[in-house]
Amino acid sequence: MSNSELFSVADRIFDAIDHSASGGLVSLRADEVFVTDFSDHFQAGALQRAVNLAEADDRVNVGAGNYGEKVVIDKKIAVLLDTGGVNTTSLETTAGADIGLGGLLRVDEGATLRDSVELIADLVIDSGAGVTSLSSVNGTHTLDLSAAADLSGSYETAAFILRGDTVLRSDTVIDTSQANGVIQLLGAVDGIDPTAQNLTLNAGTGEVTSTNIGQTVRVGDITVNSGDFDASAGTTNVDSLTVNGADVKLGNSTVNALNDVNVTAAQITGSINANDIALVATDSVDTVVTGETVSVQSNDILGEFTVTDATLVATDSVDTVVTAETVSVQSNDILGEFTATEATLVATDSVDTIVTAETVSVQSNDIQGEFTATEATLVATDSVDTIVTAETVSVQSSDILGEFTATEANLVATDTVDTIVTAQKVSVQSNDIQGGSRMISKASSP
């Protein structure tokens, strides 16, 4: 017989579940107890009596309904709640009472499960105005906490959903990797001591979503291993963040880390403020970064970087706005704007940038753009066509075109030079200096 059928049978039997003075318990299935809220008509507290009558390792099957009691479990049993919803005042386990739990539980004043909980079915807990406190959960089912929660341990489930605000009481690990299940942190997640509580989210290839982390109390180190990771809906305030994912969206509300942010993914987008940032993407990076040092490796790199030291390496293209003391860029094509004390740009195909720096060094097949520097060195295998303002400028290429304003200019071309140069000292070497070239030496002009 099904549980539904046995609930109907239980309603036609009067035993110790219906009234404590009725005598013994009628067993409808070996090692199982069946209770419905109909038994409350005879004496309040039917659910607690069912728990008390169950022996260790028994399963208590609870029918949907309203029980209105504070239930305490002090033994190792399993409790299967009807998916239609079991409503009670509170649920509590005592220390050492490892239980199995599944179904839909609504508790007005919260649930406190002190020791390990094994999921025997998908479990949804709605703690109403109270808090669900869990220390350890495991099982091949989904855990869905629909209201406020306190976490302080390890949670290995098929999927994990936090819909309310959550407090991390200690280091917490949420692991759905065995089923590649989702992890959804849809409410605010905070620690209790700034940077003291760490959070690890392992979803395998499953998706991880977070809203606001550490807004009230900054969380410690967060480690995410997932498929897609989406934190774009809110702010993440942490000590450090490490993400290994597919499509990583950090959002425009900013990841704020006191120390490091390390992200490895296919695509990385969003805003990051941290001390040291390392971003590695197989496809693209499009971020706004503020920090001390940033290192980026990707196929394409876009965005804005305001740091002390920036290292950007792309297999295809870089198109960024960078403000740094030192910036080093390697790519097939380099575009964008760079403001630095020292800028080094190396491209296999082309550079077309606006650079303001004390020292700038550019190597490429073709170089275009505008360069304002104390010292500029441009080396191209094909052509240079630039506007350069510098104290000292040195250019080597097959063809050199453009305008150069400098104290000292040195141009060496294997083919042609066709430029406008204003300098105190200018040296030009070329196979062909075109008639349109104009060299003005301020030192020798009348």
VENHUNOR-V16971 format. One record per helix or strand of 2 or more residues. SS is the DSSP state (hx for helix, st for strand). FROM is the first residue (numbers start at 0). TO is the last residue. If there is no record, write none. Layout:
ss=SS from=FROM to=TO
ss=SS from=FROM to=TO
This chain:
ss=hx from=2 to=9
ss=st from=31 to=34
ss=hx from=36 to=40
ss=hx from=45 to=52
ss=st from=58 to=61
ss=st from=64 to=65
ss=st from=69 to=72
ss=st from=77 to=80
ss=st from=85 to=87
ss=st from=89 to=92
ss=st from=98 to=106
ss=st from=110 to=125
ss=st from=131 to=137
ss=st from=141 to=144
ss=st from=148 to=155
ss=st from=158 to=161
ss=st from=165 to=167
ss=st from=171 to=174
ss=st from=182 to=189
ss=st from=198 to=201
ss=st from=207 to=212
ss=st from=218 to=224
ss=st from=228 to=229
ss=st from=235 to=243
ss=st from=246 to=248
ss=st from=254 to=256
ss=st from=259 to=305
ss=st from=308 to=428
ss=st from=431 to=432
ss=st from=437 to=440
